[in-house]
Amino acid sequence: MSASAQGFRHRGFYLHEGWFFKYPFAVRTWERRDFAGMFRLLRHLGFDRVMIWPMLESVPTPLSEADAAAVREFRATVGDARDAGLECWVTMAANCSADPILARKPWRERNPFPSWTYVDLGDPAGSASFLAHRSSLLAIVNNADAYVTIDGDPGGFAGSKPEDWMRVFQSDRAALDRHGADPSRQRLIPWIWCGWGTRGVWQMPIEAFTRAEMELIARAMPEPWGLLPGRSYRDGHANGRINVAFAEELGLIPRSTIFCYEAIEFEPTPPASVLQFDIIRRNLREESRFAAAAEGIFGNAQQPVMVLPNLYFFARAAQDLSYLDTPDEQVLRDLAVLVGGPPDLLVPAWACLQLGLDQLPAELPGRLRAASLQGEVAGCIPGGPERYLDILASQVECRIGLLRAVDGPAGSDAGAAVRIADGIAALVSWWSVHRYVYDGSGDEPFCWRFANKAAVALLGGWIRSNTVDAAAVADQAGRLLAGRSLPTEADGRRLVLELAGGRAQGQ
């Protein structure tokens, strides 16, 4: 289709603090100054809303003085977003309760995923303490423009009714009416996602659940409120467009901010500059007919530093749908101009995962590190512009190293061992820069699920096509890797055998 110039009235971006890996990749590692920079960056790109999940669910009850002080610091971050000209939305899970043992670590260092329990909101007596604790947190973080609660993932309770979920909003409304900085303006926003009351995320059809939620919201939600119907990046995956279709059918589009989840970046995923322009084009075109009627559009990324091109394209195209027709390379050149850097370096760096050796000069990483970014936008990037260029250079080095390792036949098992060791070393070197560990705590050793799936498949396919005796090659490669990129020969041998057997799976 040919997009019109009309765009969405509001454009929002979701900062997800749930993941633990290295600074500045993981939002969880940011300091207040990084958030403030990101807020200014979002405004430069054309966003006017930001949603943050600060993981208030990792604060156990009773609320300690130390935790209250830490949460109070986050309140200042909410103020920074508003000072930058953004509406700030704070999101929470509906019924996740923290294990008190988490209090042994400072709030920002806690990983609650392994120990969360889910409160039965259908039991008023049993949920009273949980809702009171939640209200005490809202009394501190009382300055947001909106408070968002997801219907699951995380959270949820099998067999629970929409009326049970509604108790959260009723409790939140009472807390804001009592403690909110501006109660008449501060909205509650149900995030319609995977269906309240299902037995697990995507384990059963969600249609009956999310429709029932929205029907109840339409007749019983305390004012003021909005709606965040979430959709997947394509039909047939997760929730597809089910929730947006129900919002339209029930006349709720004017209340709705449509959440195009994973259009900007898949989640979970290891840090990588994966360009998703075609997904963004498809999703925004699919929702473009609601541009005038809907309240707005939302996107998300797990590590926004790595997918800056996707953020830029999503925001600019959401403002002006005619920009969807812009060719990929021109989008990247436009972004290079915005950040004040040399397009001849930045364009291939951003697109390096799509390029071959003939398009990635050996000197590109060094030239990136020697370059500078002069645009005001670049100064807003968490970690700073110099660190950003170094990150891009490290990713290009990984790509070049991997492509060299699989460039042509091995010639012999001994030659294959050298190439495999080089390929693994390249991937582990990039991992050492970001240390992505999925939902782990950050101390886990390297494994294939912490690496880019396409890169793992490329190296694994080459190994299976170029080795005769995989065990012998694994022994040789393990010896080459020991102490160089991995702690022991056994680590290297295991990784090679997983690749050779097709058992390695990246993300």
Secondary structure as the mmCIF struct_conf table of DSSP 4:
data_model
#
loop_
_struct_conf.conf_type_id
_struct_conf.id
_struct_conf.beg_label_comp_id
_struct_conf.beg_label_asym_id
_struct_conf.beg_label_seq_id
_struct_conf.end_label_comp_id
_struct_conf.end_label_asym_id
_struct_conf.end_label_seq_id
BEND BEND1 ALA A 5 ALA A 5
BEND BEND2 ARG A 9 ARG A 9
STRN STRN1 ARG A 11 HIS A 16
TURN_TY1_P TURN_TY1_P1 TYR A 23 PHE A 25
BEND BEND3 ALA A 26 ALA A 26
HELX_RH_3T_P HELX_RH_3T_P1 VAL A 27 THR A 29
HELX_RH_AL_P HELX_RH_AL_P1 ARG A 32 LEU A 45
TURN_TY1_P TURN_TY1_P2 GLY A 46 GLY A 46
STRN STRN2 ARG A 49 TRP A 53
HELX_RH_3T_P HELX_RH_3T_P2 LEU A 56 SER A 58
BEND BEND4 VAL A 59 VAL A 59
HELX_LH_PP_P HELX_LH_PP_P1 PRO A 60 PRO A 60
BEND BEND5 THR A 61 PRO A 62
HELX_LH_PP_P HELX_LH_PP_P2 LEU A 63 SER A 64
HELX_RH_AL_P HELX_RH_AL_P2 GLU A 65 ASP A 83
TURN_TY1_P TURN_TY1_P3 ALA A 84 GLY A 85
STRN STRN3 GLU A 87 ALA A 93
BEND BEND6 ALA A 94 ASN A 95
STRN STRN4 CYS A 96 SER A 97
HELX_RH_3T_P HELX_RH_3T_P3 PRO A 100 ARG A 104
BEND BEND7 LYS A 105 LYS A 105
HELX_RH_3T_P HELX_RH_3T_P4 TRP A 107 GLU A 109
TURN_TY1_P TURN_TY1_P4 PHE A 113 SER A 115
STRN STRN5 THR A 117 TYR A 118
TURN_TY1_P TURN_TY1_P5 LEU A 121 GLY A 122
HELX_RH_AL_P HELX_RH_AL_P3 PRO A 124 ILE A 140
BEND BEND8 VAL A 141 VAL A 141
BEND BEND9 ASP A 145 ASP A 145
STRN STRN6 ALA A 146 ILE A 150
BEND BEND10 ASP A 151 PRO A 154
TURN_TY1_P TURN_TY1_P6 ALA A 158 GLY A 159
HELX_RH_AL_P HELX_RH_AL_P4 PRO A 162 HIS A 179
BEND BEND11 ALA A 181 ASP A 182
TURN_TY1_P TURN_TY1_P7 PRO A 183 ARG A 185
HELX_LH_PP_P HELX_LH_PP_P3 GLN A 186 GLN A 186
STRN STRN7 ARG A 187 ILE A 192
BEND BEND12 CYS A 194 CYS A 194
TURN_TY1_P TURN_TY1_P8 TRP A 196 GLY A 197
BEND BEND13 ARG A 199 GLY A 200
TURN_TY1_P TURN_TY1_P9 VAL A 201 TRP A 202
BEND BEND14 GLN A 203 MET A 204
HELX_RH_AL_P HELX_RH_AL_P5 GLU A 207 ALA A 220
HELX_LH_PP_P HELX_LH_PP_P4 MET A 221 PRO A 222
BEND BEND15 GLU A 223 PRO A 224
STRN STRN8 TRP A 225 TRP A 225
STRN STRN9 LEU A 227 LEU A 227
STRN STRN10 LEU A 228 ARG A 231
BEND BEND16 TYR A 233 ARG A 234
TURN_TY1_P TURN_TY1_P10 ASP A 235 GLY A 236
BEND BEND17 HIS A 237 HIS A 237
TURN_TY1_P TURN_TY1_P11 ALA A 238 ARG A 241
HELX_RH_AL_P HELX_RH_AL_P6 ILE A 242 GLU A 249
TURN_TY1_P TURN_TY1_P12 LEU A 250 GLY A 251
HELX_RH_3T_P HELX_RH_3T_P5 ILE A 253 ARG A 255
STRN STRN11 SER A 256 SER A 256
STRN STRN12 THR A 257 CYS A 260
TURN_TY1_P TURN_TY1_P13 TYR A 261 GLU A 262
BEND BEND18 ALA A 263 GLU A 265
BEND BEND19 GLU A 267 PRO A 268
BEND BEND20 PRO A 271 PRO A 271
HELX_RH_AL_P HELX_RH_AL_P7 PHE A 277 GLU A 287
HELX_RH_3T_P HELX_RH_3T_P6 SER A 288 PHE A 290
TURN_TY1_P TURN_TY1_P14 ALA A 291 ALA A 293
BEND BEND21 ALA A 294 GLU A 295
STRN STRN13 GLY A 296 ALA A 301
BEND BEND22 GLN A 302 GLN A 303
TURN_TY1_P TURN_TY1_P15 PRO A 304 VAL A 307
HELX_RH_AL_P HELX_RH_AL_P8 LEU A 308 GLN A 319
HELX_RH_3T_P HELX_RH_3T_P7 LEU A 321 ASP A 325
BEND BEND23 THR A 326 THR A 326
HELX_RH_AL_P HELX_RH_AL_P9 ASP A 328 VAL A 339
TURN_TY1_P TURN_TY1_P16 GLY A 340 GLY A 340
HELX_RH_AL_P HELX_RH_AL_P10 PRO A 343 TRP A 350
TURN_TY1_P TURN_TY1_P17 ALA A 351 ALA A 351
HELX_RH_3T_P HELX_RH_3T_P8 CYS A 352 GLN A 354
HELX_RH_3T_P HELX_RH_3T_P9 LEU A 357 GLN A 359
BEND BEND24 LEU A 360 LEU A 360
TURN_TY1_P TURN_TY1_P18 ALA A 362 GLU A 363
HELX_RH_AL_P HELX_RH_AL_P11 LEU A 364 ALA A 370
BEND BEND25 GLY A 375 GLY A 375
TURN_TY1_P TURN_TY1_P19 GLU A 376 VAL A 377
HELX_RH_3T_P HELX_RH_3T_P10 ALA A 378 CYS A 380
BEND BEND26 ILE A 381 ILE A 381
TURN_TY1_P TURN_TY1_P20 PRO A 382 GLY A 383
HELX_RH_AL_P HELX_RH_AL_P12 PRO A 385 ALA A 405
TURN_TY1_P TURN_TY1_P21 VAL A 406 VAL A 406
BEND BEND27 ASP A 407 GLY A 408
BEND BEND28 GLY A 411 SER A 412
HELX_RH_AL_P HELX_RH_AL_P13 ASP A 413 HIS A 434
TURN_TY1_P TURN_TY1_P22 TYR A 438 ASP A 439
BEND BEND29 GLY A 440 GLY A 440
BEND BEND30 GLY A 442 GLY A 442
HELX_LH_PP_P HELX_LH_PP_P5 GLU A 444 PHE A 446
HELX_RH_3T_P HELX_RH_3T_P11 TRP A 448 PHE A 450
BEND BEND31 ALA A 451 ALA A 451
HELX_RH_AL_P HELX_RH_AL_P14 LYS A 453 ASN A 466
BEND BEND32 VAL A 468 VAL A 468
HELX_RH_AL_P HELX_RH_AL_P15 ALA A 470 LEU A 481
STRN STRN14 ALA A 482 ALA A 482
TURN_TY1_P TURN_TY1_P23 GLY A 483 SER A 485
STRN STRN15 LEU A 486 LEU A 486
BEND BEND33 PRO A 487 PRO A 487
HELX_RH_AL_P HELX_RH_AL_P16 GLU A 489 ALA A 500
TURN_TY1_P TURN_TY1_P24 GLY A 501 GLY A 502
#
